[in-house]
């Protein structure tokens, strides 16, 4: 939903035509660490699937990647990628854009931290996010607006139900 509201993060550059191509479909790549290196399976048509279906497909594709039974077609056609190094224990990193995409989101390890909420200190779960983007397509303001939208959806997932 955040990509729909900020379409340039789901775009690429057609260098021959010298134009930005905003994709009207949402194929989300996700990084999977394997003993053979990093692979990026793709959940195709992610905007047409519910969270449970996406979670199931993510698990299936991850298992295929780790067992070296993944098809090349399952790793092609991504329009935006998510990389998570939180499971390794790292908080922040700089993910590299997966060509020809215009952006990649990195997630670090979620931790509990004190936060001020309505004037009171509460312990909250904090998820570090890193966004790398192609400045030929996206400027800093657009990137910040995308992150603000994404954070809103992460903090209030019920808003996604209103979007459907």
N, C-alpha and C positions, 0 to 999 in steps of 0.2 A: 504493500500500500504506500509506503514511503517513496518507493521508486515511481509509482504512478503520479504522485504529487510533485516529484522532482525528476522529470523525464530525461534531462541531460545526463543523469547518472546511469541511465540505461541506454546509452548511445555509443556510437563509434564514429570515427572519421573515415570517409571515403577519400583517400589521398589522391586518387586519379581524378575524381570529380571536384576535389577540393571543397567538400561539403560535409556537414555533420548529419549523420543518419540517426534519428531518434527511433529506437525500436518500439514496436507496438506489441511485443510479446516479452515475456519475462522468464528467461532461462537462467536459473541461479546455479552458478558453479560453487563448489565448496571443496576446500583443500582437505585431503586425506593423507596423513603420513603413513607410508608403507616401508617395509624393509628394503624396497627398491627405489625409494625416494618419494617425493611428493607427487600425488596424482590429483586431478581436479574433475571429479564426476559432475554431471549437470542434471539438475531437476528441471525438466522442460515443462513449460506452461505452469509455472509455480503459482501464478495468479489465479489459475482455474482450480486449484486444489485447496482443501482445508488443512489446518495445522496438523491434524493426525495423519492424513495421507502424506503430507510432506515429511513428517518424522519417520514414517514407515519406509518411504522411498529413500530417504537419507541413510537409514540404517542398512537397507538392502544394497544400495550402491557402495556404501563404505565397506561392507563385507566382501562384495565382489572385488573391489579395488585391493583390499588387503590380501585376499586369497589369489590374486592375479588372474581372476576369471572375468574381469570387466571387459566389455566390448569397446572398441574405439569410438563407436557412435554414442556411447554413454558419456564420453568426455569431450564432445564437440558441441558448439553452438551456444556457449554461455554468453549472456549479455551483461552480467554483473557477478562478482565472486565474493564469497565470504571465507575468511581464513581465521581459524581459532587456534591460538597457542596457549590458551588458558590451562588446558589439561597438562601442559608441560610445566606450568608454574609461573610463566612470564606474564607481566601485567601489560606492558606496552611494547610495540614493535612497529616497524614500517613495512607493511606489505607492498609488494610490487604489482602494479597493474598487469592483469592478464590480457595481453594483446589479442584482439583489437578493442577490448572494452575500454571504457573511459574512467572506471573507478573500481576500487576494491575496498571492502570493509574488513578490518581486523578486529577480533575480539580477544581480550586478555582474560586473566584469571579473575573471577568474581570474588570479592572480599567483603567482609562486613566492616563498616566504618561509621563513626559518629557523624551525623548530619543534622543541620538545623531544619526542622519541619514545623511550620506555623509557630515560630518563636521558641520551640523546645528542641532539645537535643535528643535524637533517637538513633538507634543503631539501624543502619540500612544496608542492603546489599548494593554494592557498587560494581558495575561492569565497565572496565576500561574499553573504549572504542578508539580505533585508529582508522582514518580514511585517507587513502591515497588516490589522487585523481589527476587526470590529464588537463593541464591548464589551457590547452587549446580548445577544450570543450566546456570546462567547468571553471568558474572562478571561486574564490574563497567564500564569498557571500552565499553562493548557491550550495557549496559544500556544507557550510555551517547550518543553513536552513534545512538541508536534508538530515543532518545529524539531529537537529532539534526535533524534527518530525519523527525520526526513528526513536529517539529517546522518549517522546510522548507515547508512542505505541508500546514501547517496552514497559514504561511505568504504568500505563493504563490500557492493558490488552483488551478490555471490554470495548474500547473505541473501535477496534477492528471489526467487531460484530455490527456496529453501526454503519461501517463502510460497505458491508455486503448488501 
